[in-house]
Amino acid sequence: MEKIGGTEPKNFDEFVALLDKAKKAGVIPLALGGQPWQEATMFDSIVASTGGTDFYKKAFIDLDEGALKSDTMKRAFDNLGKLRDYVDPNYAGRDWNLATAMVIRGDALVQVMGDWAKGEFAAATRRRARTSCAIASRAQTGRCSTTATCSHSSRFPLIGRPRNSRSQKSL
């Protein structure tokens, strides 16, 4: 951000303006691995930012036909299309961690990814990574959205055997 004089955007339009600023500065605006799951993760964030959490739930949890065919969903697809102009030409098939490395090195400004990417930052910099929610999600709700890309968790069922319980607690 400092390299281009940018600030954290509060909505999708500000996000696009930030990407424009990066592009003009010669920085790849959006690091993306062109694998289907990465693109789906990004689209989830865009849908949440475009329509909000309730809309996201109606469309993707309830599979509400009205939401899926709505102008809001069309706008989400338009927003996804806008981001295509901000990725580098070599994105297709790139692994997520290689896209993360582009951000770590300063070759790219941002990446839409789950919080597992923080481990890559920590390993590369030997310090805790700065955590930021997906901009698209925060823009709509004002907070991190668990329906988008900024949340990842692991859950383990309780086993009840002391040896295994100690192992679970260490995780």
Residue pairs with C-beta under 8 A, 6 or more apart in sequence:
1 7
1 8
1 109
3 25
3 27
3 106
4 18
4 21
4 22
4 25
4 27
4 109
5 21
6 18
6 21
6 22
6 109
7 18
8 132
8 135
9 15
9 17
9 18
9 135
9 139
10 138
10 139
11 49
11 139
11 140
12 46
12 49
12 50
12 79
12 135
12 136
12 139
14 139
15 135
15 136
15 139
16 82
18 29
18 109
18 110
19 29
19 30
19 83
19 86
19 109
19 110
20 29
22 28
22 29
22 86
22 109
23 29
23 86
27 106
27 107
27 108
27 109
28 86
28 87
28 88
28 102
28 107
28 108
28 109
29 86
29 87
29 108
29 109
29 110
30 83
30 86
30 87
30 108
30 109
30 110
30 111
30 112
31 87
31 99
31 100
31 102
31 103
31 107
31 108
31 109
31 110
31 111
32 38
32 39
32 42
32 87
32 91
32 94
32 99
32 111
32 112
33 91
33 93
33 94
33 95
33 96
33 98
33 99
34 91
34 92
34 93
34 94
35 93
35 94
35 95
35 96
38 96
38 99
38 113
41 112
41 113
41 114
41 149
42 80
42 83
42 112
42 149
43 76
43 80
44 56
44 60
44 147
44 148
44 149
45 112
45 134
45 135
45 136
45 137
45 145
45 148
45 149
46 76
46 79
46 80
46 83
46 136
47 55
47 56
47 59
47 60
47 73
47 76
48 55
48 56
48 134
48 136
48 137
48 140
48 141
48 145
48 147
48 148
49 79
49 134
49 135
49 136
49 137
49 139
49 140
49 148
50 72
50 73
50 75
50 76
50 79
50 136
50 140
51 59
51 67
51 70
51 72
51 73
51 76
51 140
52 140
52 141
53 140
53 141
53 145
53 147
55 67
55 72
56 145
56 147
56 148
57 147
58 64
58 66
58 67
59 67
59 68
59 73
60 147
67 73
88 108
91 99
96 113
96 117
97 117
97 120
99 108
99 111
99 113
100 111
100 113
100 117
100 120
100 121
101 120
101 124
102 108
102 111
103 109
103 110
103 111
104 120
104 121
104 124
104 125
110 135
111 117
112 134
112 136
112 149
113 149
114 149
114 150
114 151
114 152
115 131
115 150
115 151
115 152
116 152
117 129
118 128
118 129
118 131
120 129
121 129
121 130
122 128
122 129
132 150
133 143
133 144
133 145
133 148
133 150
134 145
134 148
134 149
134 150
136 148
137 144
137 145
137 147
137 148
137 149
137 150
138 144
138 145
144 150
144 151
145 151
154 171
156 168
156 171
158 165
158 168
159 165
159 168
